[in-house]
Amino acid sequence: MKQNNIVADKSKLFAIRIVNLYKYLCTEKKEYVISKQILRSGTSIGANIKESIYAQSKMDFISKLSIALKEASESEYWLELLFNTNYISQPQFESIHSDCVELIKLLTSIIKSSKS
């Protein structure tokens, strides 16, 4: 995996959005439990993708990206929960959720092509 690549770049931008969402939820909404969960899972995606760049083997590469995919799926869950409990508005949800879904699709595609 190259150091300058789409999935790494998109995951970093997503992590930045997640950090800003966390700050918003804590300061504006006084929400501390779910916000901590979304912070952990949303920033973990990029960290695992970054680790995959220096994977020791093809299986290690796939493993790291699989963990990133799981974290993206978890992030999607927390985003849906935040929206369904009215902590974030529909426009906020749709914007960040679409980024999350895009990461899920990219990771799924990379993992599938790496396995074949």
C-alpha positions in Angstrom: 0.0 0.0 0.0 1.4 3.4 -1.0 1.8 6.1 1.7 -0.1 8.7 -0.3 -3.3 6.9 -1.1 -7.0 7.6 -1.3 -8.2 5.4 1.6 -5.4 6.7 4.0 -6.2 10.3 3.0 -10.0 9.8 3.4 -9.6 8.1 6.7 -7.5 10.9 8.1 -10.1 13.5 6.9 -12.8 11.4 8.5 -10.8 11.2 11.8 -10.5 15.0 11.8 -14.3 15.3 11.3 -14.8 12.8 14.2 -12.6 14.8 16.5 -14.5 17.9 15.7 -17.8 16.0 16.2 -16.5 14.9 19.6 -15.7 18.4 20.6 -19.1 19.6 19.5 -20.9 16.8 21.4 -19.0 17.5 24.6 -19.3 21.3 24.5 -22.7 21.9 22.9 -24.7 18.8 23.7 -22.9 17.8 27.0 -22.8 14.2 25.7 -19.8 12.3 27.0 -20.5 8.6 26.6 -21.4 8.0 23.0 -19.0 10.8 21.9 -16.1 8.9 23.5 -17.1 5.8 21.6 -17.3 7.5 18.2 -14.0 9.2 18.9 -12.3 5.9 19.6 -13.8 4.0 16.6 -13.7 6.9 14.2 -10.0 7.7 14.7 -9.0 4.0 14.9 -9.9 3.5 11.2 -7.0 5.7 10.0 -4.6 4.3 12.6 -5.1 0.8 11.3 -4.9 1.8 7.7 -1.6 3.6 8.5 -0.4 0.4 10.2 -1.3 -1.6 7.1 1.2 0.4 5.1 4.0 -1.3 6.9 2.4 -4.7 7.2 4.8 -7.6 7.6 2.9 -9.8 5.1 -0.1 -9.9 2.9 -2.1 -11.6 5.7 -1.0 -8.8 8.1 -2.0 -6.2 5.6 -5.5 -7.8 5.2 -5.8 -8.2 9.0 -5.0 -4.5 9.6 -7.5 -3.4 7.0 -10.1 -5.8 8.4 -9.8 -4.2 11.8 -10.2 -0.8 10.1 -13.3 -2.0 8.4 -14.7 -3.2 11.7 -14.0 0.2 13.3 -15.7 1.9 10.3 -18.8 -0.3 10.8 -18.8 0.5 14.6 -18.5 4.2 13.7 -21.5 3.9 11.5 -23.5 2.4 14.4 -22.5 5.3 16.7 -23.4 7.9 14.1 -26.8 6.3 13.6 -27.4 6.2 17.3 -26.4 9.9 17.6 -28.8 10.8 14.9 -31.7 8.6 16.2 -31.3 10.2 19.7 -31.3 13.7 18.2 -27.7 14.6 19.2 -26.9 15.4 15.6 -29.2 16.9 12.9 -30.1 15.1 9.7 -27.7 17.3 7.6 -24.9 16.6 10.0 -25.6 12.9 10.0 -25.9 12.6 6.2 -22.7 14.4 5.6 -20.5 12.4 8.0 -22.4 9.2 7.4 -21.7 9.3 3.7 -18.0 9.6 4.4 -18.2 6.6 6.7 -20.0 4.5 4.1 -17.5 5.5 1.5 -14.6 4.3 3.7 -16.5 1.0 4.3 -16.9 0.5 0.6 -13.2 1.3 -0.1 -12.0 -1.0 2.6 -14.3 -3.8 1.6 -13.0 -3.5 -2.0 -9.3 -3.4 -1.0 -9.7 -6.4 1.3 -11.6 -8.5 -1.4 -9.1 -7.7 -4.1 -6.2 -8.5 -1.7 -7.6 -11.9 -0.9 -7.9 -12.9 -4.5 
